[in-house]
Amino acid sequence: MMASPDGAQLLQLYNKAVPTSFFEEICQQQGYQFRKGVYTVSVVVWLMISQRLRRNRTLAAAVQGLLQGHADPLLSRCKRVEQGTISAQAAGYCQARQKLPTLVASQVADRLVEQLRNQMQEGWPGVQRPVMLIDGTTLQLRHEEELVQAFPPGHNQHGDNHWPVLRLVVFHDVYSGLCLRPSWGPMYGAKAVSEQALAEEALERLPSDAVVLADCNFGIFSFAWVVQQSGRGMILRLTAPRAQKILGGALQAGTDCQVVWEASRWDRLGHPELPQGAAVTGRLIVCENPSRPQELLYLFTTLDLPCAEVIAMYKLRWNVETDVRSLKRTVDLHQIHSHSVDLVEKEILLAVSAYNLVRAVMCLAARRANVTPRQLSFSFVQTAVEAALPALSSASSTAEYNRQLERLLDYAAQGKLPQRSHRRSYPRQVWGRGEVFPRRQK
């Protein structure tokens, strides 16, 4: 077990990962003038992250937090700060958000998750390697001309839909839940991209020794080939027809044999870049689904582990479903209200950074409670972080910060999820769309 960092280390968690010198360096590299005054790059990034951690996510609320001292450690010693004459209007912050380079937000997201992974990562005991879950989802955008062109709405037999739709693919750490920088693109239109193509792009950001864990949507030859070429391990669920073709015989529970997965004619038609003789070597495992005894699972893996351990690892794939739900609903990323493509991309990147900061608190609180991070409720810990942010941001000394941090971790450690010994007494239901106000009568 890795030693838990003390309060002083967490005090530097954000500032150490993305210090002012980091912003100055990347701005200089990209030829972007580092802004002076109240809304420096570091302040704007932090305000956009903290917006995602609060229930009131308006620009006005972010500016009010700034006026109340929630970002004092990041403020430069400019004239308005020294004289206490920072405007309460949100116009300055709004303009600063628009001028923030997207590349800066991207590098912040990468650097932050890298720093957090170094402190929070614990690999699967059998492989001592990071295991990464992958899944795709969609985000709904505002109906703006620029967004409609970049991310066209879908259509059905009644015509075109109204809202632009963005397709998103993310990798999550199976232990900590940390989310790597996602990949995205249009779901519909002439430039539509598939989840598998986005997954191949996102694969480049994984640790070189990572194991990829995915369901049958990614259990296709082209993705398995790219994972193998990258030198990473994999556990992919296959469909029954695909598994039968790879095995070349009947599928029976208990099967665990070495196979050579060769590209089919259809694989080559869809991916002409595949070389002649392209093949992936691994094992095909057929077993009963632990949650549905009447159903068989078909798993393809390149790991040299006992069959039971491979199945136990695959059972953890469901965690990515709740991770994506937390990313979309709890951090409020399911519908982005920005008006431009540039701002949409920055919102996604910094929302992921906010999500990862909550995950970091969950890891620290879990160690304190002697449980795994997955045993804590994300929404409970996010609420605790939201309540503690003002005190943490305005702490007058390291000792005061550490005291507030200790309180936060104590509260967060109480958010344990229930251990169900049997199925829930009520069925899962689709979330409602909320109340609709009646139309005004003329």
Secondary structure, DSSP 8 states (H G I E B T S, - for coil): ------HHHHHTHHHHHS-HHHHHHHHHHTT-----SSS-HHHHHHHHHHHHTSS---HHHHHHHHHTTTTGGG----HHHHHT---SSSHHHHHHHHHS-HHHHHHHHHHHHHHHHHHH----TTT-S-EEEEEEEEEEE---HHHHHHS---EETTEE-SS-EEEEEEEEETTT--B---EEEESSSTT---HHHHHHHHHTTS-TT-EEEE-TTS-SHHHHHHHHHTT-EEEEE--HHHHHHHHTS---TT-EEEEEEE--HHHHHH-TTS-TT-EEEEEEEEEEETTEEEEEEEEEE---S-HHHHHHHHGGGGHHHHHHHIIIIITT-SEE--SSHHHHHHHHHHHHHHHHHHHHHHHHHHHHHTS-GGGB-HHHHHHHHHHHHHHHHT-SSHHHHHHHHHHHHHHHTT-B----SS--SS----------------
